Amino acid sequence: MTIRILRTLVAVHEHGTFSAAAKAVFLTHAAVSQQMKALETDWGIKIFDRTKRTPELTPMGRALVARAKDVIAAYDGLVPGILGEESLRGTVRLGAVPTTLTGLVPLTISSLKHAFPALMVSVTPGLTNALLHEVDRGSLDAAITSRPEVLPRNLAWLDVAEEPLELLVSPDIECNDPLELLRTEPFIRFSRHAVVGERIERWLQDRGIEVNESMELESLEAISSMVLANLGVSIAPRPCVQHMLPRPLKHLPLDLGNLYRKIGLASRNDNVRPRAIREIHQRLLDAVALGTFNPDTLKRATEG
């Protein structure tokens, strides 16, 4: 079966007879008849009722015509859809790590929606490894994640930002020595199932720092709230786009800025919407340049 044969089937439906269809697709009557018999043989179904003087489509045949039109439309729009504006319509399935959902992601999507109103963005939250797996298997078009140590070979990566890892401390604690605080205060751990959690654990081990772990959480908001309640200290990334109402915590630098994670946009090497991926990436960079998610930056993102 080929696109050409599907076009012939649709022509028979639209023109009513094999002869008229033959003229429309520049074939002979015999060639059209042969193609239709080949379809019936390949699919093992009866497409035409040949008991009548002029063969007519069966109910199954009419249903196949409807599907054939969809296939032809998709085929005809394949390259234009990739290269042109059609790739900026419909729904893009975007994954995102939780730390990006209160600043970077809403600012980015707002800008994208303003520029391309016909484009819908669905967001799936998750941890890096799980999201990359979904991108690799095609369930997501792209994902905003931490960069893992090893990127799956089928995936492409576009850098967005570097986020320093810092010690979060309650303002009620007077000490400003991060190493002393890590050794003496309860430690609220960023989940080791997350790439950033693995990075933190490796840093602690490399420096021989033994912590008194009190809890392990996946949400930066939850971690920040626990620290604010003076339930411990934590190492966490400083978001590249800050929320307009950050919690009043002390942020102590670690390793003079050499401890950080990379945030980026992952997609398949063979993704069918490269234009959409490029637009998302550019708006991620624009959001990072703004730096804060608030009414003023939201206005600037959607007006620019």
GUKOLLO-404178 format. One line per 4 residues: number of its first residue (from 1); their letters; for each residue x negated, y, z of N, C-alpha, C. Coordinates in Angstrom, 3 decimals, padded with zeros to 6 digits. Each point is the difference from the previous one (the first is absolute). Layout:
# residues N
NUM = A = X Y Z X Y Z X Y Z  ...
END
This chain:
# residues 304
1 = MTIR = -000.839 -001.199 000.000 000.839 001.199 000.000 -000.875 001.250 000.000  000.364 000.971 -000.822 -000.745 001.244 -000.085 000.958 001.178 000.110  -000.564 001.181 000.205 000.810 001.217 000.016 000.734 000.156 -001.333  -000.661 -000.392 -001.091 000.626 000.134 -001.324 001.272 -000.840 -000.091
5 = ILRT = -000.035 -001.206 000.532 001.191 -000.852 -000.029 001.095 000.578 000.884  -000.374 000.571 001.140 001.007 000.634 000.853 000.642 001.188 -000.704  -000.797 000.745 -000.760 000.561 001.120 -000.774 001.003 -000.528 -001.036  -000.312 -001.142 -000.585 000.920 -000.590 -000.981 001.304 -000.405 000.670
9 = LVAV = -000.078 -000.605 001.183 001.206 -000.399 000.742 000.871 001.218 000.295  -000.603 001.075 000.461 000.748 001.225 000.290 000.607 000.562 -001.285  -000.727 -000.079 -001.110 000.521 000.492 -001.286 001.226 -000.795 -000.438  -000.017 -001.312 000.209 001.173 -000.824 -000.342 001.206 000.453 000.809
13 = HEHG = -000.223 000.257 001.291 001.096 000.459 000.850 000.527 001.362 -000.454  -000.902 000.903 -000.352 000.407 001.368 -000.345 000.613 000.098 -001.395  -000.444 -000.854 -000.931 000.467 000.113 -001.388 001.041 -001.056 -000.375  000.208 -000.989 000.845 001.117 -000.920 -000.190 -000.269 -001.235 -000.816
17 = TFSA = -000.920 000.056 -000.937 -000.277 -001.174 -000.843 -001.504 -000.168 -000.174  -000.377 -001.216 -000.410 -001.408 -000.262 -000.254 -000.503 000.853 -001.169  000.847 000.159 -001.020 -000.403 000.758 -001.191 -000.274 001.457 000.333  000.915 000.615 000.774 -000.184 001.402 000.366 -001.203 000.170 000.916
21 = AAKA = -000.184 -000.950 000.918 -001.152 000.058 000.889 -001.298 -000.131 -000.786  000.005 -000.868 -001.029 -001.189 -000.201 -000.818 -000.445 001.305 -000.648  000.948 000.777 -000.492 -000.335 001.286 -000.624 -000.567 000.969 001.035  000.555 -000.024 001.208 -000.428 000.937 001.041 -001.423 -000.262 000.476
25 = VFLT = -000.405 -001.279 000.013 -001.343 -000.339 000.502 -000.941 -000.415 -001.137  000.434 000.216 -001.232 -000.832 -000.239 -001.184 -000.444 -001.452 -000.124  000.979 -000.905 000.155 -000.222 -001.428 -000.193 001.028 -000.541 -000.985  -000.200 -001.236 -000.409 001.006 -000.662 -000.829 001.055 -000.625 000.892
29 = HAAV = 001.162 -000.298 -000.596 001.067 -000.680 000.745 -000.518 -001.311 000.563  -000.766 -000.738 -000.823 -000.512 -001.302 000.440 -000.949 000.150 001.187  -000.821 001.049 -000.008 -000.947 000.213 001.101 000.720 000.308 001.303  001.069 000.790 -000.097 000.786 000.311 001.196 000.633 -001.274 000.550
33 = SQQM = 000.585 -000.787 -000.880 000.633 -001.250 000.432 -001.017 -000.929 000.653  -001.186 -000.069 -000.582 -001.050 -000.860 000.545 -000.444 000.473 001.385  -000.148 001.309 000.172 -000.405 000.539 001.302 001.027 -000.304 001.080  001.296 000.134 -000.361 001.043 -000.243 000.996 000.071 -001.471 000.393
37 = KALE = -000.202 -000.884 -000.973 -000.035 -001.434 000.323 -001.204 -000.331 000.881  -001.125 000.686 -000.271 -001.191 -000.228 000.823 000.241 000.424 001.444  000.715 001.137 000.193 000.333 000.436 001.352 000.846 -001.037 000.730  001.005 -000.504 -000.689 000.878 -001.009 000.624 -000.781 -001.259 000.364
41 = TDWG = -000.947 -000.375 -000.866 -000.805 -001.192 000.268 -000.946 000.237 001.175  -000.676 001.153 -000.011 -000.954 000.298 001.073 000.673 000.089 001.354  001.169 000.642 000.063 000.686 000.200 001.273 000.935 -001.142 000.365  000.315 -000.846 -000.969 000.875 -001.138 000.265 001.427 000.397 000.320
45 = IKIF = 000.470 001.089 -000.595 001.374 000.447 000.230 000.646 000.371 -001.325  001.313 000.130 000.003 000.758 000.367 -001.202 000.248 001.506 000.030  -000.661 000.722 -000.924 000.121 001.448 -000.045 001.134 000.429 -000.923  000.218 -000.782 -001.069 001.020 000.359 -000.988 001.044 -001.099 -000.120
49 = DRTK = 001.221 000.444 -000.221 001.099 -000.914 -000.328 000.083 -000.069 -001.520  -000.453 -001.124 -000.558 -000.067 -000.135 -001.447 001.208 -000.716 -000.587  001.044 -000.205 000.785 001.216 -000.635 -000.526 000.820 000.982 -000.832  -000.339 001.281 000.148 000.721 001.022 -000.747 -000.780 000.369 -001.260
53 = RTPE = 000.692 000.645 -000.930 -000.625 000.336 -001.282 -001.232 000.889 000.192  000.140 000.972 000.877 -001.135 000.838 000.374 -000.409 -000.344 001.426  -001.226 -000.507 000.193 -000.423 -000.375 001.367 000.183 001.148 000.974  000.551 -000.320 001.183 000.206 001.006 001.032 -000.782 -000.369 001.259
57 = LTPM = -000.402 000.998 000.713 -000.716 -000.241 001.244 000.906 -000.657 001.033  -000.519 -000.989 000.690 000.704 -000.610 001.125 -000.133 000.922 001.217  000.760 -000.245 001.060 -000.196 000.789 001.220 -001.445 -000.016 000.491  -000.639 -001.187 -000.103 -001.408 -000.085 000.373 -000.858 000.852 -000.928
61 = GRAL = 000.346 -000.017 -001.283 -000.733 000.811 -000.970 000.115 001.485 000.291  001.201 000.464 000.374 000.176 001.425 000.308 -000.784 000.388 001.251  -000.039 -000.922 000.955 -000.785 000.269 001.205 -001.488 000.102 -000.330  -000.457 -000.841 -000.917 -001.409 000.055 -000.407 -000.316 001.279 -000.754
65 = VARA = 000.947 000.491 -000.784 -000.201 001.263 -000.715 -000.237 001.132 000.994  000.806 000.024 001.054 -000.154 001.058 001.011 -001.392 -000.045 000.626  -000.475 -001.211 000.326 -001.341 -000.134 000.572 -001.074 000.334 -001.036  000.242 -000.400 -001.239 -000.969 000.285 -001.064 -000.177 001.504 -000.172
69 = KDVI = 001.080 000.764 000.115 -000.102 001.461 -000.116 -000.873 000.571 001.105  000.136 -000.545 001.210 -000.836 000.463 001.112 -001.476 -000.301 -000.261  -000.268 -001.218 -000.524 -001.378 -000.400 -000.272 -000.605 000.886 -001.092  000.766 000.264 -001.037 -000.481 000.841 -001.103 -000.267 001.425 000.485
73 = AAYD = 000.905 000.522 000.818 -000.186 001.357 000.528 -001.254 000.080 000.860  -000.212 -001.034 000.826 -001.194 -000.019 000.843 -001.267 -000.095 -000.849  000.056 -000.825 -001.031 -001.158 -000.150 -000.894 -000.304 001.305 -000.727  001.039 000.628 -000.531 -000.198 001.243 -000.752 -000.517 001.126 000.889
77 = GLVP = 000.363 -000.047 001.279 -000.413 001.071 000.904 -001.249 -000.306 000.794  -000.638 -001.158 -000.291 -001.128 -000.432 000.824 -001.153 000.996 -000.020  -000.549 000.280 -001.156 -001.139 000.915 -000.080 000.400 001.439 000.306  001.113 000.518 -000.584 000.418 001.354 000.379 000.274 000.132 001.490
81 = GILG = 000.546 -001.069 000.586 000.301 000.048 001.422 -001.244 000.081 000.853  -001.083 -000.643 -000.467 -001.245 000.031 000.747 -000.686 001.355 -000.150  -000.019 000.519 -001.232 -000.765 001.198 -000.282 000.758 001.292 000.230  001.319 -000.045 -000.070 000.776 001.228 000.012 000.857 000.175 001.236
85 = EESL = 001.017 000.841 -000.152 000.844 000.382 001.129 000.841 -001.154 000.534  000.234 -001.050 -000.820 000.842 -001.095 000.472 -000.603 -000.691 001.213  -001.335 000.051 000.130 -000.622 -000.619 001.169 000.289 000.782 001.271  000.548 001.210 -000.162 000.317 000.843 001.153 001.498 000.046 000.246
89 = RGTV = 000.667 -001.070 -000.392 001.419 -000.198 000.295 000.168 -001.325 000.728  001.167 -000.195 000.568 000.239 -001.263 000.691 -000.616 000.010 001.385  -000.317 -001.185 000.496 -000.483 -000.148 001.376 -001.433 -000.493 000.029  -000.827 000.687 000.778 -001.357 -000.451 000.295 000.010 -000.590 001.404
93 = RLGA = -000.519 -001.210 000.121 -000.037 -000.687 001.300 -001.363 000.259 000.638  000.026 000.782 001.067 -001.237 000.460 000.633 -000.118 -000.547 001.413  -001.124 -000.611 000.306 -000.276 -000.422 001.365 -000.819 001.066 000.718  000.067 000.017 001.330 -000.760 000.996 000.760 -000.266 -000.505 001.412
97 = VPTT = -001.222 000.225 000.464 -000.308 -000.349 001.397 000.717 000.987 000.915  000.403 -000.432 001.192 000.832 000.843 000.878 -000.600 001.358 000.339  -001.332 000.106 000.091 -000.606 001.269 000.397 000.196 001.100 -001.039  000.415 -000.362 -001.205 000.201 001.008 -001.054 001.451 000.454 -000.119
101 = LTGL = 000.895 -000.619 000.745 001.431 000.197 -000.238 000.563 001.290 000.594  -000.739 000.665 000.878 000.539 001.222 000.608 -000.617 001.274 -000.569  -000.899 -000.141 -000.949 -000.626 001.195 -000.581 -000.315 -000.164 -001.464  -000.969 -000.833 -000.302 -000.475 -000.173 -001.371 001.096 -000.465 -000.947
105 = VPLT = 000.738 -001.032 000.378 000.992 -000.580 -000.916 001.183 000.938 -000.263  000.658 000.567 001.022 001.129 000.891 -000.307 -000.404 001.234 -000.796  -001.182 000.551 000.270 -000.457 001.166 -000.757 -000.250 -000.380 -001.460  -000.591 -001.153 -000.208 -000.291 -000.481 -001.350 001.275 -000.261 -000.791
109 = ISSL = 000.938 -000.719 000.614 001.222 -000.366 -000.726 000.857 001.226 -000.284  000.018 000.951 000.914 000.762 001.228 -000.238 -000.525 000.729 -001.234  -001.319 000.102 -000.109 -000.604 000.641 -001.161 000.297 -000.772 -001.275  -000.093 -001.317 000.078 000.246 -000.850 -001.171 001.439 000.114 -000.476
113 = KHAF = 000.936 -000.035 000.942 001.422 000.083 -000.347 000.351 001.352 -000.610  -000.638 001.047 000.477 000.263 001.329 -000.554 -000.460 000.072 -001.447  -001.148 -000.609 -000.302 -000.541 000.036 -001.353 000.731 -000.949 -000.942  000.462 -001.139 000.524 000.630 -001.025 -000.839 001.286 -000.479 000.670
117 = PALM = 001.096 000.730 -000.167 001.252 -000.322 000.692 000.563 -001.376 -000.342  -000.347 -000.532 -001.176 000.539 -001.307 -000.404 -000.784 -001.159 000.611  -001.061 000.311 000.724 -000.822 -001.046 000.600 000.412 -000.222 001.455  000.329 -001.232 000.323 000.316 -000.374 001.373 -001.187 -000.756 000.588
121 = VSVT = -000.260 000.231 001.275 -001.102 -000.680 000.679 000.557 -000.758 001.199  -000.143 -001.315 -000.030 000.367 -000.802 001.171 -001.273 -000.267 000.794  000.093 000.074 001.309 -001.184 -000.124 000.862 000.126 -001.232 000.885  -001.039 -000.818 -000.029 -000.065 -001.187 000.847 -001.166 000.158 000.975
125 = PGLT = 000.266 000.108 001.295 -001.099 000.117 000.961 -000.637 -001.355 000.264  -001.253 000.014 000.377 -000.682 -001.248 000.326 -001.459 000.243 000.277  -000.698 -001.045 000.430 -001.432 000.085 000.218 -000.733 -000.259 -001.311  -001.239 000.446 -000.053 -000.753 000.007 -001.255 -000.027 -001.348 -000.707
129 = NALL = -000.412 -001.046 000.675 -000.176 -001.286 -000.669 001.304 -000.527 -000.572  001.084 000.165 000.744 001.301 -000.459 -000.485 000.445 000.813 -001.217  -000.223 001.302 000.041 000.405 000.849 -001.130 -000.822 -000.308 -001.251  -001.297 -000.204 000.167 -000.836 -000.321 -001.158 000.423 -001.323 -000.623
133 = HEVD = 000.412 -000.930 000.825 000.500 -001.279 -000.518 001.256 000.219 -000.843  000.891 000.872 000.468 001.234 000.272 -000.744 -000.289 000.734 -001.312  -000.999 000.879 000.009 -000.388 000.662 -001.255 -000.580 -001.025 -000.963  -000.841 -000.877 000.507 -000.664 -000.998 -000.838 001.014 -000.935 -000.660
137 = RGSL = 001.055 -000.359 000.735 001.003 -000.914 -000.566 001.092 000.725 -000.787  -000.058 001.348 -000.060 000.935 000.755 -000.816 001.272 000.430 000.697  000.119 -000.248 001.294 001.194 000.422 000.731 -000.002 001.496 000.275  -001.181 000.608 000.023 -000.137 001.447 000.149 -000.796 000.535 -001.190
141 = DAAI = 000.344 001.211 -000.440 -000.752 000.625 -001.093 -001.335 000.561 000.491  -000.029 000.467 001.226 -001.214 000.576 000.574 000.170 000.071 001.509  -001.103 000.248 000.705 000.075 000.111 001.458 -001.070 000.959 000.503  000.387 000.807 000.996 -000.918 000.905 000.675 -000.510 -000.735 001.237
145 = TSRP = -001.283 -000.349 000.008 -000.532 -000.843 001.064 -001.394 000.451 000.410  -000.485 -000.628 001.054 -001.426 000.088 000.316 -000.761 -000.858 -001.011  -001.220 000.414 -000.340 -000.789 -000.823 -000.907 -000.599 -001.169 000.767  000.265 -001.229 -000.440 -000.580 -001.157 000.690 -001.470 -000.167 -000.350
149 = EVLP = -000.685 -000.867 000.719 -001.401 -000.276 -000.304 -000.138 -000.559 -001.418  000.923 -000.889 -000.366 -000.014 -000.593 -001.343 001.364 000.225 -000.627  000.014 000.677 -001.141 001.249 000.259 -000.719 000.275 -001.165 -000.945  001.228 -000.547 000.003 000.323 -001.063 -000.959 -000.377 000.413 -001.424
153 = RNLA = -000.567 -000.920 -000.766 -000.578 000.358 -001.297 001.034 000.444 -001.024  001.276 -000.350 000.214 001.042 000.419 -000.938 000.493 001.415 000.259  -000.507 000.636 001.062 000.529 001.302 000.397 -000.980 001.130 -000.314  000.572 001.140 -000.372 -000.762 001.234 -000.194 000.187 000.889 001.222
157 = WLDV = -000.990 000.836 000.275 000.029 000.839 001.204 -000.294 001.446 -000.369  000.809 000.923 000.534 -000.232 001.427 -000.184 -000.128 000.636 001.393  -001.150 000.606 000.274 -000.214 000.628 001.303 000.948 001.182 000.201  000.484 000.156 001.214 000.864 001.128 000.359 -000.657 000.857 001.080
161 = AEEP = -000.477 -000.613 001.085 -000.569 000.786 001.094 -000.829 -000.887 000.920  -000.874 000.631 000.761 -000.699 -000.666 001.090 000.551 000.542 001.310  000.407 -000.893 000.877 000.572 000.399 001.292 -000.956 -000.406 001.120  -000.533 000.962 000.750 -000.913 -000.348 001.100 000.750 -000.746 001.103
165 = LELL = -000.694 -000.952 000.582 000.555 -000.681 001.173 -000.494 000.741 001.240  000.906 000.232 000.922 -000.310 000.813 001.174 000.632 -000.616 001.234  -000.467 000.451 001.140 000.552 -000.494 001.258 001.140 000.901 000.423  001.164 -000.594 000.215 001.166 000.738 000.482 000.028 -000.093 001.525
169 = VSPD = 000.111 001.163 000.634 -000.085 000.062 001.459 001.103 000.908 000.531  000.573 -000.366 001.122 001.007 000.841 000.645 -000.626 001.332 000.427  000.737 001.102 -000.155 -000.532 001.302 000.454 -000.190 000.061 001.510  000.578 -000.945 000.729 -000.157 -000.016 001.455 -001.369 -000.524 000.434
173 = IECN = -000.731 -000.632 -000.919 -001.316 -000.557 000.336 -001.072 001.065 -000.254  -000.826 000.258 000.977 -001.001 001.052 -000.118 -001.243 -000.451 -000.770  -000.371 -001.255 000.106 -001.213 -000.500 -000.644 000.101 000.120 -001.522  -001.098 000.428 -000.631 -000.042 000.108 -001.457 -001.091 -000.863 -000.627
177 = DPLE = -000.482 -000.963 000.760 -001.018 -000.926 -000.508 000.715 -001.235 -000.551  000.060 -000.171 -001.329 000.788 -001.102 -000.567 -000.494 -001.375 000.419  -001.307 -000.191 000.093 -000.511 -001.318 000.377 000.348 -000.324 001.453  -000.083 000.990 000.861 000.368 -000.201 001.404 001.486 -000.327 000.112
181 = LLRT = 000.823 000.705 -000.747 001.443 -000.243 000.046 000.357 -001.392 -000.528  -000.689 -000.443 -001.038 000.266 -001.333 -000.546 -000.351 -001.091 001.009  -001.019 000.255 000.810 -000.417 -001.015 000.978 000.852 000.016 001.264  000.611 001.136 000.312 000.672 000.128 001.300 001.522 000.060 -000.071
185 = EPFI = 000.540 000.494 -001.110 001.452 000.140 -000.104 000.630 -001.218 -000.685  001.277 -000.304 000.301 000.690 -001.054 -000.751 -000.040 000.326 -001.497  -000.140 -001.040 -000.834 -000.133 000.207 -001.434 001.257 -000.458 -000.729  000.576 000.918 -000.754 001.180 -000.303 -000.819 -000.511 -000.265 -001.413
189 = RFSR = 000.058 -001.228 -000.401 -000.645 -000.426 -001.234 000.912 000.180 -001.214  -000.590 000.503 -001.101 000.683 000.006 -001.294 -000.030 -001.436 -000.510  001.134 -000.507 -000.444 000.142 -001.409 -000.367 -001.162 -000.517 -000.841  -000.547 -001.132 000.407 -001.089 -000.608 -000.761 000.487 -000.655 -001.288
193 = HAVV = 001.332 -000.074 -000.171 000.536 -000.492 -001.278 -000.119 001.069 -001.084  -000.214 001.239 000.404 -000.178 001.099 -000.951 -001.480 000.137 -000.340  -000.292 000.444 -001.230 -001.389 000.190 -000.414 -000.709 000.978 000.924  000.683 001.088 000.376 -000.630 000.977 000.887 -000.249 -000.609 001.375
197 = GERI = 000.868 -000.898 000.447 -000.212 -000.676 001.273 -001.230 -000.890 -000.034  -000.218 -000.673 -001.140 -001.206 -000.813 -000.167 -001.247 000.883 000.036  000.098 001.163 -000.623 -001.143 000.928 -000.042 -000.343 000.478 001.415  001.006 000.305 000.784 -000.213 000.454 001.378 -000.643 -001.101 000.838
201 = ERWL = 000.521 -001.208 -000.139 -000.531 -001.120 000.781 -001.466 -000.249 -000.347  -000.353 000.065 -001.270 -001.381 -000.217 -000.419 -000.915 001.093 000.570  000.487 001.239 000.019 -000.783 001.111 000.541 -000.265 -000.201 001.494  001.027 -000.425 000.716 -000.168 -000.246 001.437 -001.015 -001.112 000.249
205 = QDRG = 000.099 -001.080 -000.780 -000.904 -001.130 000.188 -001.435 000.381 -000.358  -000.173 000.746 -001.102 -001.346 000.394 -000.428 -000.711 000.840 001.065  000.767 000.735 000.784 -000.593 000.866 001.030 000.067 -000.627 001.391  000.452 -001.235 000.057 000.032 -000.704 001.274 000.923 000.632 001.014
209 = IEVN = 001.064 000.637 -000.445 000.936 000.670 000.900 001.109 -000.978 000.381  000.101 -000.329 001.259 001.060 -000.872 000.492 001.134 000.875 000.539  001.188 -000.197 -000.534 001.145 000.814 000.406 000.941 -000.814 000.869  000.774 000.716 000.787 001.024 -000.618 000.840 001.336 000.121 -000.724
213 = ESME = 000.256 -000.957 -000.895 001.173 000.092 -000.871 001.297 -000.110 000.796  000.905 000.948 -000.232 001.280 -000.019 000.704 001.167 -000.329 -000.916  -000.121 000.349 -001.276 001.060 -000.315 -000.965 -000.542 000.117 -001.412  000.710 -000.569 -000.964 -000.400 000.032 -001.411 001.225 000.366 -000.822
217 = LESL = -000.071 001.118 -000.733 001.152 000.536 -000.721 -000.344 000.277 -001.460  001.035 000.039 -000.861 -000.203 000.263 -001.431 000.312 001.436 -000.385  000.802 000.693 000.792 000.478 001.332 -000.346 -000.855 001.086 000.640  -000.487 000.944 -000.802 -000.772 001.126 000.539 000.871 000.846 000.920
221 = EAIS = 001.276 000.137 -000.346 000.903 000.790 000.845 000.158 -000.657 001.366  000.148 -001.325 000.021 000.138 -000.706 001.272 -001.287 000.101 000.819  -001.138 -000.154 -000.669 -001.284 000.112 000.691 -000.159 001.393 000.605  000.315 001.023 -000.782 -000.133 001.380 000.485 000.889 000.249 001.209
225 = SMVL = 001.200 -000.534 -000.020 000.911 000.182 001.128 -000.528 -000.684 001.255  -000.575 -001.190 -000.160 -000.567 -000.707 001.150 -001.174 000.777 000.588  -000.831 000.553 -000.881 -001.140 000.795 000.478 000.480 001.260 000.712  001.016 000.649 -000.571 000.543 001.211 000.619 000.564 -000.290 001.384
229 = ANLG = 000.533 -001.213 000.162 000.525 -000.401 001.313 -001.110 -000.421 000.964  -001.260 000.187 -000.432 -001.167 -000.313 000.825 -000.059 -001.482 000.355  000.334 -000.838 -000.982 -000.038 -001.445 000.196 -001.277 -000.618 -000.557  -000.882 000.844 -000.521 -001.256 -000.498 -000.537 -000.515 000.912 -001.104
233 = VSIA = -001.144 -000.376 -000.564 -000.569 000.724 -001.135 000.047 -000.914 -001.211  -000.181 000.590 -001.176 000.079 -000.816 -001.208 -000.867 000.598 -001.092  -000.475 -000.863 -000.901 -000.681 000.448 -001.214 000.993 -000.130 -001.153  000.165 001.088 -000.744 000.974 000.011 -001.091 -000.445 000.977 -001.075
237 = PRPC = 000.497 -000.162 -001.221 -000.358 000.949 -001.066 000.719 001.331 000.175  -000.690 001.061 -000.357 000.632 001.317 -000.027 000.641 000.161 -001.370  001.344 000.051 -000.101 000.671 000.007 -001.306 -000.467 001.148 -000.884  -000.180 -000.292 -001.285 -000.450 001.026 -000.946 001.071 001.065 -000.223
241 = VQHM = 001.260 -000.331 000.294 001.086 000.985 000.006 000.644 -000.058 001.371  -000.162 001.057 000.767 000.495 000.034 001.375 001.497 000.286 000.033  000.683 -000.595 000.973 001.410 000.303 000.214 000.116 001.388 000.627  001.135 000.657 -000.252 000.155 001.375 000.487 000.104 000.076 001.527
245 = LPRP = 000.315 -001.116 000.662 000.114 000.010 001.460 -000.893 -001.082 000.600  -001.318 000.155 -000.088 -000.896 -001.024 000.551 000.067 -000.023 001.525  -000.262 -001.168 000.558 -000.019 -000.098 001.454 -001.237 000.719 000.559  000.149 000.652 001.152 -001.103 000.809 000.557 -001.068 -000.869 000.666
249 = LKHL = -000.768 -000.697 -000.811 -001.047 -000.882 000.507 -001.373 000.621 -000.226  -000.978 -000.499 000.724 -001.391 000.347 -000.292 -000.521 -000.967 -001.058  -000.701 000.537 -000.992 -000.554 -000.802 -001.087 -001.517 000.092 000.078  -000.648 -001.067 000.482 -001.444 000.013 000.183 -000.669 -000.739 -001.148
253 = PLDL = -000.959 000.634 -000.676 -000.661 -000.652 -001.137 -000.883 -001.156 000.447  -000.177 -000.960 -000.915 -000.837 -001.165 000.243 -001.067 -000.091 -001.084  -001.219 -000.328 000.371 -001.087 -000.222 -000.968 -000.246 001.190 -000.918  000.241 001.199 000.486 -000.275 001.219 -000.777 000.635 -000.047 -001.387
257 = GNLY = 001.199 -000.546 -000.067 000.734 -000.010 -001.266 -000.331 -001.155 -000.919  -000.872 -000.908 000.421 -000.360 -001.123 -000.862 000.976 -001.166 000.087  000.959 000.095 000.905 001.003 -001.050 000.133 001.307 000.509 -000.612  000.419 -000.611 -001.089 001.196 000.462 -000.693 000.608 -001.147 -000.808
261 = RKIG = 001.176 000.236 -000.509 000.598 -000.951 -000.939 000.345 000.746 -001.286  000.002 -000.737 -001.108 000.390 000.568 -001.281 001.452 -000.345 -000.290  000.764 001.022 -000.390 001.377 -000.183 -000.444 000.014 000.129 -001.516  000.759 -000.872 -000.653 000.064 000.075 -001.459 001.260 -000.621 -000.547
265 = LASR = 000.103 000.020 -001.311 001.160 -000.537 -000.709 -000.440 -001.229 -000.784  000.598 -001.135 000.317 -000.329 -001.257 -000.676 001.110 -000.381 -000.970  -000.386 -000.468 -001.174 000.962 -000.502 -000.992 -000.683 -001.096 -000.808  000.778 -000.752 -000.746 -000.585 -001.045 -000.833 -000.778 000.617 -001.164
269 = NDNV = -001.070 -000.659 -000.408 -000.750 000.457 -001.165 000.866 000.046 -001.251  000.961 -000.926 -000.081 000.852 -000.072 -001.189 001.391 000.593 000.257  000.103 000.945 000.937 001.309 000.572 000.308 000.585 000.658 -001.245  001.335 -000.083 -000.122 000.675 000.465 -001.217 000.455 001.458 000.109
273 = RPRA = -000.384 000.676 001.077 000.422 001.399 000.164 -001.193 000.869 000.401  -001.047 000.010 -000.807 -001.186 000.777 000.381 000.274 001.488 000.143  000.928 000.547 -000.802 000.304 001.431 000.122 000.594 000.298 001.375  000.915 -000.848 000.437 000.614 000.198 001.314 -001.038 -000.124 001.108
277 = IREI = -000.916 -000.961 -000.132 -001.052 -000.172 001.008 -000.884 001.244 000.058  -000.337 000.548 -001.165 -000.839 001.205 -000.031 000.699 001.182 000.656  001.306 000.132 -000.252 000.750 001.114 000.591 000.083 -000.146 001.517  000.228 -001.212 000.477 000.058 -000.232 001.447 -001.350 000.340 000.630
281 = HQRL = -001.070 -000.451 -000.638 -001.337 000.246 000.544 -000.287 001.498 000.085  000.334 000.743 -001.042 -000.271 001.422 000.010 000.762 000.699 001.112  001.225 -000.412 000.232 000.804 000.635 001.049 -000.441 -000.427 001.391  -000.588 -001.167 000.105 -000.635 -000.376 001.261 -001.179 000.929 000.293
285 = LDAV = -000.806 000.260 -001.010 -001.138 000.916 000.172 000.481 001.409 000.343  001.087 000.421 -000.648 000.551 001.328 000.292 000.478 000.084 001.448  000.624 -001.062 000.477 000.493 -000.018 001.377 -001.164 000.071 000.988  -001.079 -000.716 -000.289 -001.182 000.035 000.869 -000.582 001.412 000.034
289 = ALGT = 000.012 000.668 -001.146 -000.511 001.372 -000.050 000.830 000.940 000.870  001.311 -000.240 000.068 000.861 000.816 000.863 -000.266 -000.297 001.477  -000.201 -001.275 000.315 -000.477 -000.372 001.323 001.014 -000.165 001.108  001.159 000.631 -000.127 001.012 -000.062 001.057 001.374 -000.133 -000.628
293 = FNPD = 000.839 -000.792 000.641 001.382 -000.143 -000.456 000.890 000.883 000.862  000.450 001.121 -000.577 000.901 000.912 000.693 000.845 000.724 -001.047  000.960 000.795 000.391 000.865 000.656 -000.996 -000.775 000.837 -001.022  -001.074 000.638 000.434 -000.763 000.850 -000.924 -000.720 -000.841 -001.058
297 = TLKR = -000.698 -001.074 000.434 -000.726 -000.816 -000.976 000.974 -000.792 -000.876  001.151 -000.378 000.573 001.003 -000.685 -000.814 000.497 000.906 -001.125  000.198 001.263 000.327 000.439 000.973 -001.021 -001.077 000.166 -001.059  -001.255 000.099 000.440 -001.084 000.168 -000.958 -000.174 -001.232 -000.880
301 = ATEG = 000.218 -001.184 000.576 -000.135 -001.237 -000.772 001.065 -000.117 -001.069  001.215 000.430 000.300 001.099 -000.153 -000.936 000.108 001.176 -000.971  -000.687 001.099 000.306 -000.011 001.126 -000.925 -001.204 -000.035 -000.925  -001.047 -000.673 000.459 -001.203 -000.053 -000.815 000.091 -001.073 -001.020
END
